Amino acid sequence: MNLKERVGQVSPVFAGLVSLSLALVISSAIAADAVRGFQRGNQVIRVTGSARRAITSDYIIWQFRVESQNPSLQTAYRQVTAYTERIRQFLQQQAVPDNEVVFAALENVPLQENINGRETGRILAYRLVQRVKVSSANVDKVAALVNQANNLINEGIPIISDPPQYIYTDLAKLRVEMVAEAVRDAQARARSIAQATGSRVGRVRNVETGVFQITSRFSTDVSDYGIYDTSSKEKDITAVVSVSFGLD
């Protein structure tokens, strides 16, 4: 067999191997492009967004009490009753509606004799406690009333007052609005980051809402469990969300 005939026999085999090699190379390239496309479609960017608003308390709660202590239960009762009546008069004079005032049930706390850490069963005195609670949407009026109550002390009425609590009653609606605002903030931040990397922000993959911080105006206090300040009329409320976006 001459060289020409041998070449004729080998050529179809060689051509087949070349074709197979090219097919494998092309398939590998297609697969690689597919993998790269799949990876790009599954890239995720996680961004924190926040929203902050100033709010003014629209409700106030003021709690205080008077006490009387005496070895005689009857004497202690007469004394605390006199205190309570004067407080009623004071609130009426200040035009506080009856439906905004609650006088709790009178508390009777017997004080027992104690010798060497053991109670003997003998009552030395009785302490009677009258608690009063004022709740109102008239925030400024009741806030001023707290200071005016000092005049009762000058009269001999031993008022023990708690700091007033300032409440914002429409928090449920405000929280929904602020979460949406915080998500929009996160989306704006994600777009800025994506543009810097030549990517485009896709759909939202996940949203995690953090705790709300309700603090006194301009406060920088933060807590992992959230803050709900009731000591200030003027407050700031801050919402924080963590949002994951897909990248295209």
Sequence and secondary structure as in RCSB ss.txt:
>XXXX:A:sequence
MNLKERVGQVSPVFAGLVSLSLALVISSAIAADAVRGFQRGNQVIRVTGSARRAITSDYIIWQFRVESQNPSLQT
AYRQVTAYTERIRQFLQQQAVPDNEVVFAALENVPLQENINGRETGRILAYRLVQRVKVSSANVDKVAALVNQAN
NLINEGIPIISDPPQYIYTDLAKLRVEMVAEAVRDAQARARSIAQATGSRVGRVRNVETGVFQITSRFSTDVSDY
GIYDTSSKEKDITAVVSVSFGLD
>XXXX:A:secstr
  HHHHHHHHHHHHHHHHHHHHHHHHHHHHHHHHHHHHHHHT EEEEEEEEEEEEE  EEEEEEEEEEEESSHHH
HHHHHHHHHHHHHHHHHHTT  GGGEEE   EEEEEEEEETTEEEEEEEEEEEEEEEEEEES HHHHHHHHHHTH
HHHHTT   EE   EEE TTHHHHHHHHHHHHHHHHHHHHHHHHHHTT  EEEEEEEEE   EEEETT     TT
 EE  S SEEEEEEEEEEEEEE 
